[in-house]
Structure formats: structure tokens, C-alpha cells
Amino acid sequence: MTPVSYHRAGSAADAIRLGALDGHRLLGGGTNLVDLMRKGVEQPAALVDVSGLSMLIKESADGSLVIGAAARNAAVAAHPLVRTRYPMLARAILGGASAQIRNMATVGGNLLQRTRCVYFVDPAGSKCNKRVPGSGCDARGGFTRYHAILGTSPSCIATNPSDMAVALAALDARLHLASAAGVRIVPLLDFHRLPGDRPDIETILAPGEVIVAIEVPLSDVALRSTYRKVRDRASYAFTLVSVAAGLTLDDDRIVDVRIALGGVAAKPWRALRAEAALRGGPATADAFTRAAEAEFADAAPLQGNAFKVPLATRTLAAVLTELSGARA
């Protein structure tokens, strides 16, 4: 057994200082990190417990929603502000994992969770560039049902597993990242990286930097929004395709639209091409289908996940049709 030391951070400053030390990993609810330690994927020398940091969920002076990074997923989904103003976020959280895991998992940990690619979590038998850079990718040529079709590279085709992050991407959320140098605020869309030739570098988080809060701007689009997750079974299953979408309408014209997709890329995928095609146009089923097809025009599926292109296209069109009340 490999010995692991344990430290409890009493403040963000403690978390920053301890987290910067070599071999130290931050521990929130442990729902992802502990699993990876059991499988031998993660082998930290020390764990820094940050579950005692801010769990606050509040409205800021400008109307934005601010969520402390240690807030539990279940608490966020149940909060009245989230349920009434950001329904897509509440539904995305409730679509993830199980009630027991949602009660333990933290918001910050959710955004930092690592892929569930079966080759990544098999250090004894599989090559994985995300786990060991330069070792190869056994997913290519393997079982690819759950793998990415957008933003892939020759080095990696793994997907990001977070449901919450997909909704936050559609909501233009911003992350507050603290370090010894101070706090910087970055768009969630810029936080996760596409694999390129370094799939082991998954986010822009710098050494010694800690997520301390998530800020979600107030928006009309969020009020008319939803999240739909397509999976192989009704509960406790990871995403094949998911859609977070919101609309504002003026009669049958689309004033604004926000769309993000899950299960299709290494990061929450903002459907900017589909949004541009729809904004200012008619809210019709045909328009939604054409926009969805445009979004996936550059998809690069493999034999085992080619079904995701038509599945995602139909799901996106169906979600927008439902939100708008357009005739199917």
C-alpha cells in the first residue's frame, strides 16, 4: 500500500499553499479522485481536503448567481434561485450520477473530474496518452461508443463526463481562480482544453491555483431553458449525447439562443455555429434541424460512435422545438 498523507485546508490560502506542493492533490467530495486512486490512475503523495471552503450559494449585487466551489451538487440543484432562474443547471445536476454522489460531490470537484474513458481508467492493460503522455491511445481502434466526435486529435478521443459543466457553458459561467498572485476570472468555456498533442493537460488551472467560486450571469435565456441527457439506461449512466439550451423569443423570431453539448468532446462543447444560424431567425422545427446539422458538419466520428451524429442532431432539434413550442 502506498502511504498518503492528509491535510485539511482551513482557508483558501491554506488550499493554495498546500495544493502547490509537489504530489499534493485537492480533495472535495472525493467521488472522482478516490475512485481513480483505487484504480491506480492517480497516486498522490498527499490529499488536501478543501470540502470546508465556501459552500455559499447567493445572489450578487448585479443579480448574478455565485456558487462557492465547495457547495454540494445536490444543494445547488435544490436552491430556489437555481430552480427558478436557471432550470437547465438544476436539471443537468440532477441528471448526473446518483443522489448519494450528488450529496457528496462538490461543484469545484465536478468541474475538475477526469474522463471515464475505459482505457484511461485501466493502467494495467491499456495505453493512454492522457494518463501517460506519448504512450499511445488504445481507444482508437477499440470500443468507442462513449467517445468524442468533435474537437478530437490523433492523441485522444475521450469525452468530458460532467453534466453540470455543459449547462454552465451554455450559461456563460465564469470561474474565480485563486492563487498566491491573487484572483483571476476566466470564462468556463476557456477553462477546459481540447486534447491536441497534450491530452494530459486538461484545464488551464496553474500549479497552486484553486477554484474558489463559480459565477453565473443573470440572463433572459436562462429562464426558458432545459437540459436533456441521452444515455443507455435511465439512471446512473454517463452521457451519449446531452443538450443544454435556452431561448428568448419575440413571437416566432429567435432573439437569443444558447446551446452547449455534452458527450461529444473533451470539453463542454458550445454550439456557436448553431447559435449563429438561429439567432434572429424563425423558431421552426426545420430551422432547428438545419442549425443542428451545421453544428455537426465537421464531426469526425469513428465506426463505433458514428451514431452520435444523427442522435445529437435529432436531440438538439427536438430540445429547441420543445422550448420554442414550434410544431415538430
KOLZANU-225212 format. One record per residue (C-alpha): residue number from 1; residue in one letter; x, y, z. Coordinates in Angstrom, 2 decimals. Layout:
<recs>
REC   num   residu         X         Y         Z
REC   NUM        A         X         Y         Z
...
</recs>
This chain:
<recs>
REC   num   residu         X         Y         Z
REC     1        M      0.00      0.00      0.00
REC     2        T      1.28      3.46     -0.91
REC     3        P      1.12      5.83      2.08
REC     4        V     -0.87      9.03      1.57
REC     5        S     -0.84     11.95      3.99
REC     6        Y     -3.93     14.05      4.69
REC     7        H     -4.28     17.77      5.32
REC     8        R     -7.44     19.79      5.87
REC     9        A     -7.39     23.29      4.41
REC    10        G     -8.90     25.80      6.80
REC    11        S     -8.96     28.59      4.23
REC    12        A     -8.45     29.29      0.55
REC    13        A     -4.92     30.44      1.42
REC    14        D     -4.21     27.04      3.01
REC    15        A     -5.56     25.26     -0.08
REC    16        I     -3.39     27.39     -2.36
REC    17        R     -0.25     26.85     -0.29
REC    18        L     -0.69     23.11      0.22
REC    19        G     -2.04     22.43     -3.26
REC    20        A      1.09     23.92     -4.82
REC    21        L      3.33     21.33     -3.17
REC    22        D      4.64     18.50     -5.32
REC    23        G      2.45     15.40     -5.20
REC    24        H     -0.41     17.13     -3.36
REC    25        R     -3.95     16.86     -4.75
REC    26        L     -7.06     18.76     -3.69
REC    27        L     -9.90     16.63     -2.34
REC    28        G    -13.52     17.82     -2.38
REC    29        G    -16.17     15.14     -2.06
REC    30        G    -13.74     12.50     -3.35
REC    31        T    -16.29     10.97     -5.72
REC    32        N    -13.85     11.01     -8.64
REC    33        L    -10.36     11.26     -7.14
REC    34        V    -10.78      8.39     -4.68
REC    35        D    -12.07      6.12     -7.46
REC    36        L     -9.02      6.93     -9.57
REC    37        M     -6.71      6.26     -6.61
REC    38        R     -8.29      2.84     -6.13
REC    39        K     -7.67      2.03     -9.78
REC    40        G     -4.07      3.23     -9.68
REC    41        V     -4.64      6.07    -12.11
REC    42        E     -4.00      8.75     -9.50
REC    43        Q     -1.20      8.24     -6.97
REC    44        P     -0.90     11.43     -4.90
REC    45        A      1.54     11.70     -2.03
REC    46        A     -0.88     13.86     -0.06
REC    47        L     -4.53     14.88     -0.11
REC    48        V     -5.60     18.41      0.76
REC    49        D     -9.23     18.41      1.92
REC    50        V    -10.97     21.55      0.63
REC    51        S    -14.52     20.48      1.50
REC    52        G    -14.60     23.06      4.29
REC    53        L    -14.19     26.04      1.96
REC    54        S    -17.07     28.24      0.83
REC    55        M    -20.36     26.40      0.26
REC    56        L    -22.29     29.63     -0.17
REC    57        I    -24.95     29.93     -2.88
REC    58        K    -26.11     33.53     -3.22
REC    59        E    -27.24     36.33     -5.49
REC    60        S    -24.67     39.07     -6.07
REC    61        A    -25.41     42.79     -6.28
REC    62        D    -25.71     42.65    -10.09
REC    63        G    -28.12     39.70     -9.98
REC    64        S    -25.56     37.02    -10.88
REC    65        L    -25.60     33.67     -9.12
REC    66        V    -22.41     32.98     -7.13
REC    67        I    -21.66     29.43     -6.00
REC    68        G    -18.82     28.56     -3.65
REC    69        A    -16.59     25.83     -5.04
REC    70        A    -17.25     23.55     -2.05
REC    71        A    -21.04     23.72     -2.45
REC    72        R    -22.54     20.26     -2.86
REC    73        N    -24.11     19.44     -6.19
REC    74        A    -27.41     18.46     -4.56
REC    75        A    -27.61     21.76     -2.69
REC    76        V    -27.10     23.73     -5.91
REC    77        A    -29.80     21.78     -7.77
REC    78        A    -32.28     22.29     -4.92
REC    79        H    -31.62     26.01     -4.39
REC    80        P    -34.63     28.23     -5.23
REC    81        L    -32.51     30.68     -7.28
REC    82        V    -31.20     27.84     -9.44
REC    83        R    -34.54     26.14     -9.88
REC    84        T    -36.40     29.29    -10.89
REC    85        R    -33.78     31.27    -12.85
REC    86        Y    -31.51     28.55    -14.25
REC    87        P    -33.64     25.44    -14.83
REC    88        M    -31.12     23.93    -17.25
REC    89        L    -28.50     23.93    -14.47
REC    90        A    -30.78     22.23    -11.95
REC    91        R    -31.77     19.58    -14.49
REC    92        A    -28.17     18.98    -15.57
REC    93        I    -27.07     18.35    -12.00
REC    94        L    -30.00     16.02    -11.33
REC    95        G    -29.12     14.11    -14.50
REC    96        G    -25.67     13.25    -13.14
REC    97        A    -24.65     10.19    -11.13
REC    98        S    -26.85      9.19     -8.17
REC    99        A    -28.47     11.06     -5.29
REC   100        Q    -25.79      9.75     -2.90
REC   101        I    -22.97     11.02     -5.12
REC   102        R    -24.68     14.38     -5.68
REC   103        N    -24.91     14.77     -1.90
REC   104        M    -21.13     14.32     -1.61
REC   105        A    -19.70     15.84     -4.80
REC   106        T    -18.64     19.50     -4.83
REC   107        V    -19.11     21.98     -7.64
REC   108        G    -15.38     22.62     -7.97
REC   109        G    -14.62     18.92     -8.00
REC   110        N    -17.28     18.32    -10.62
REC   111        L    -15.57     20.74    -12.98
REC   112        L    -12.21     19.04    -12.40
REC   113        Q    -13.36     15.44    -12.72
REC   114        R    -11.46     13.37    -15.22
REC   115        T    -12.75     11.30    -18.12
REC   116        R    -14.41      7.92    -17.63
REC   117        C    -12.79      6.53    -20.81
REC   118        V    -12.36      2.81    -20.14
REC   119        Y     -8.80      2.91    -21.45
REC   120        F     -7.85      5.83    -19.22
REC   121        V     -9.01      4.00    -16.08
REC   122        D     -7.14      0.79    -16.99
REC   123        P     -3.48      1.48    -16.19
REC   124        A     -2.61     -2.22    -16.08
REC   125        G     -3.81     -3.11    -19.54
REC   126        S     -4.26     -0.06    -21.78
REC   127        K     -2.20      2.67    -23.41
REC   128        C     -3.46      6.19    -22.79
REC   129        N     -1.83      9.49    -23.73
REC   130        K     -3.96     11.28    -21.15
REC   131        R     -2.58      9.07    -18.38
REC   132        V      0.96      8.56    -19.75
REC   133        P      1.90     11.14    -22.41
REC   134        G      3.34      9.59    -25.54
REC   135        S      2.24      6.03    -24.71
REC   136        G     -0.49      5.82    -27.37
REC   137        C     -4.29      5.70    -27.45
REC   138        D     -5.91      2.26    -27.31
REC   139        A     -9.34      3.86    -27.62
REC   140        R     -8.64      4.37    -31.31
REC   141        G     -9.46      1.02    -32.86
REC   142        G    -11.17     -0.03    -29.63
REC   143        F    -14.61      0.39    -28.07
REC   144        T    -15.64      3.95    -28.92
REC   145        R    -19.36      4.14    -28.14
REC   146        Y    -18.82      6.78    -25.45
REC   147        H    -16.06      8.72    -27.17
REC   148        A    -15.83     12.13    -28.79
REC   149        I    -16.82     13.18    -32.30
REC   150        L    -15.85     16.88    -32.09
REC   151        G    -12.51     18.50    -31.25
REC   152        T    -10.61     15.20    -31.20
REC   153        S     -6.96     14.66    -32.03
REC   154        P     -4.79     11.67    -33.01
REC   155        S     -3.70     11.58    -29.35
REC   156        C     -7.09     11.37    -27.64
REC   157        I    -10.81     10.90    -28.27
REC   158        A    -12.01     10.89    -24.64
REC   159        T    -15.04     12.92    -23.53
REC   160        N    -15.59     15.16    -20.55
REC   161        P    -18.05     13.46    -18.15
REC   162        S    -19.59     16.50    -16.44
REC   163        D    -23.29     17.28    -16.89
REC   164        M    -23.09     20.43    -14.78
REC   165        A    -20.29     21.88    -16.90
REC   166        V    -22.42     21.61    -20.04
REC   167        A    -25.16     23.78    -18.53
REC   168        L    -22.62     26.23    -17.13
REC   169        A    -21.04     26.52    -20.60
REC   170        A    -24.40     27.44    -22.10
REC   171        L    -24.97     29.97    -19.31
REC   172        D    -21.66     31.81    -19.93
REC   173        A    -20.46     30.98    -16.42
REC   174        R    -17.18     32.39    -15.14
REC   175        L    -14.74     30.74    -12.76
REC   176        H    -12.95     32.56     -9.96
REC   177        L     -9.45     31.07     -9.69
REC   178        A     -7.30     31.98     -6.70
REC   179        S     -3.53     31.68     -6.32
REC   180        A     -0.75     33.33     -4.36
REC   181        A     -0.80     36.05     -7.04
REC   182        G     -4.46     36.87     -6.43
REC   183        V     -7.76     36.00     -8.13
REC   184        R     -8.39     35.82    -11.86
REC   185        I    -11.77     35.30    -13.53
REC   186        V    -11.96     33.13    -16.64
REC   187        P    -14.90     32.02    -18.79
REC   188        L    -15.80     28.39    -18.19
REC   189        L    -15.61     27.91    -21.96
REC   190        D    -11.88     28.64    -21.77
REC   191        F    -11.20     26.52    -18.68
REC   192        H    -11.15     23.03    -20.25
REC   193        R     -8.72     22.30    -23.09
REC   194        L     -9.13     20.23    -26.22
REC   195        P     -6.60     17.37    -26.33
REC   196        G     -4.30     18.41    -29.16
REC   197        D     -0.98     16.63    -28.64
REC   198        R     -1.11     17.03    -24.82
REC   199        P     -4.34     15.41    -23.63
REC   200        D     -2.82     15.04    -20.16
REC   201        I     -3.18     18.82    -19.69
REC   202        E     -6.94     19.06    -19.26
REC   203        T     -7.53     22.60    -17.95
REC   204        I     -5.83     25.99    -17.79
REC   205        L     -5.54     25.73    -13.99
REC   206        A     -2.00     26.69    -13.00
REC   207        P      0.01     24.96    -10.24
REC   208        G     -1.10     26.31     -6.88
REC   209        E     -4.33     27.69     -8.33
REC   210        V     -7.70     26.78     -6.82
REC   211        I    -11.30     27.20     -7.99
REC   212        V    -12.97     29.26     -5.27
REC   213        A    -16.30     30.20     -6.90
REC   214        I    -18.47     29.94     -9.98
REC   215        E    -20.37     32.99    -11.19
REC   216        V    -23.41     32.64    -13.46
REC   217        P    -24.71     35.85    -15.06
REC   218        L    -28.39     36.68    -14.92
REC   219        S    -29.95     36.26    -18.37
REC   220        D    -33.33     36.02    -20.02
REC   221        V    -32.13     32.99    -21.99
REC   222        A    -31.67     31.02    -18.78
REC   223        L    -35.32     31.43    -17.80
REC   224        R    -36.53     29.46    -20.84
REC   225        S    -34.02     26.64    -20.74
REC   226        T    -33.64     22.93    -20.23
REC   227        Y    -31.18     20.06    -20.24
REC   228        R    -31.70     16.72    -21.93
REC   229        K    -29.41     13.75    -21.48
REC   230        V    -29.46     10.68    -23.72
REC   231        R    -27.90      7.58    -22.17
REC   232        D    -28.03      3.81    -22.32
REC   233        R    -30.15      3.45    -19.18
REC   234        A    -32.43      5.71    -17.19
REC   235        S    -30.13      6.40    -14.24
REC   236        Y    -26.50      6.35    -13.11
REC   237        A    -25.15      6.23    -16.65
REC   238        F    -22.78      8.55    -18.47
REC   239        T    -23.83     10.64    -21.42
REC   240        L    -24.05      9.51    -25.01
REC   241        V    -25.27     12.96    -26.03
REC   242        S    -26.63     15.82    -23.95
REC   243        V    -28.02     19.25    -24.79
REC   244        A    -28.26     22.35    -22.61
REC   245        A    -30.26     25.02    -24.40
REC   246        G    -32.10     28.26    -23.74
REC   247        L    -34.11     30.63    -25.92
REC   248        T    -35.66     34.06    -25.87
REC   249        L    -38.37     34.71    -28.44
REC   250        D    -40.26     37.62    -29.93
REC   251        D    -43.37     35.93    -31.28
REC   252        D    -41.85     33.28    -33.59
REC   253        R    -38.48     35.01    -34.01
REC   254        I    -35.41     33.91    -32.05
REC   255        V    -33.95     36.91    -30.22
REC   256        D    -31.20     34.95    -28.48
REC   257        V    -30.16     31.33    -28.08
REC   258        R    -27.52     29.48    -26.06
REC   259        I    -26.57     25.85    -26.72
REC   260        A    -23.93     23.57    -25.24
REC   261        L    -23.41     19.87    -25.84
REC   262        G    -22.08     17.04    -23.72
REC   263        G    -20.85     13.56    -24.56
REC   264        V    -19.35     14.73    -27.85
REC   265        A    -15.99     16.34    -26.96
REC   266        A    -13.21     16.55    -24.38
REC   267        K    -14.81     19.71    -23.00
REC   268        P    -18.33     21.11    -22.83
REC   269        W    -18.97     21.99    -26.46
REC   270        R    -20.58     25.38    -27.09
REC   271        A    -22.60     25.10    -30.30
REC   272        L    -21.62     28.51    -31.65
REC   273        R    -22.26     27.59    -35.27
REC   274        A    -25.83     26.50    -34.50
REC   275        E    -26.43     29.60    -32.37
REC   276        A    -25.28     31.91    -35.16
REC   277        A    -27.52     30.13    -37.66
REC   278        L    -30.57     30.54    -35.42
REC   279        R    -30.18     33.99    -33.87
REC   280        G    -32.62     36.45    -35.44
REC   281        G    -34.32     33.76    -37.50
REC   282        P    -37.61     31.88    -37.27
REC   283        A    -38.29     29.41    -34.46
REC   284        T    -39.29     26.47    -36.63
REC   285        A    -38.52     22.77    -36.49
REC   286        D    -36.87     22.98    -39.92
REC   287        A    -34.60     25.83    -38.79
REC   288        F    -33.59     23.87    -35.70
REC   289        T    -32.73     20.81    -37.74
REC   290        R    -30.65     22.80    -40.24
REC   291        A    -28.75     24.52    -37.42
REC   292        A    -28.05     21.18    -35.73
REC   293        E    -26.78     19.70    -38.98
REC   294        A    -24.48     22.70    -39.45
REC   295        E    -23.02     22.23    -35.97
REC   296        F    -22.00     18.65    -36.71
REC   297        A    -20.75     19.25    -40.25
REC   298        D    -17.13     18.89    -39.06
REC   299        A    -17.70     15.89    -36.77
REC   300        A    -15.07     13.15    -37.01
REC   301        P    -16.74     10.01    -35.69
REC   302        L    -15.26      6.54    -35.63
REC   303        Q    -17.08      3.36    -36.55
REC   304        G    -18.27      2.74    -33.00
REC   305        N    -19.71      6.19    -32.37
REC   306        A    -20.90      7.37    -35.79
REC   307        F    -24.46      7.05    -34.47
REC   308        K    -23.80     10.11    -32.30
REC   309        V    -24.02     12.48    -35.26
REC   310        P    -27.66     11.76    -36.15
REC   311        L    -28.52     11.21    -32.47
REC   312        A    -27.10     14.59    -31.44
REC   313        T    -28.69     16.32    -34.44
REC   314        R    -32.14     14.95    -33.62
REC   315        T    -31.77     15.61    -29.90
REC   316        L    -30.71     19.22    -30.37
REC   317        A    -33.54     19.90    -32.82
REC   318        A    -36.07     18.23    -30.51
REC   319        V    -34.94     20.22    -27.46
REC   320        L    -35.19     23.54    -29.31
REC   321        T    -38.57     22.59    -30.77
REC   322        E    -39.86     21.79    -27.27
REC   323        L    -38.51     25.02    -25.78
REC   324        S    -39.99     27.19    -28.52
REC   325        G    -43.33     25.45    -28.79
REC   326        A    -42.80     25.12    -32.54
REC   327        R    -44.53     22.37    -34.43
REC   328        A    -42.37     19.29    -34.88
</recs>
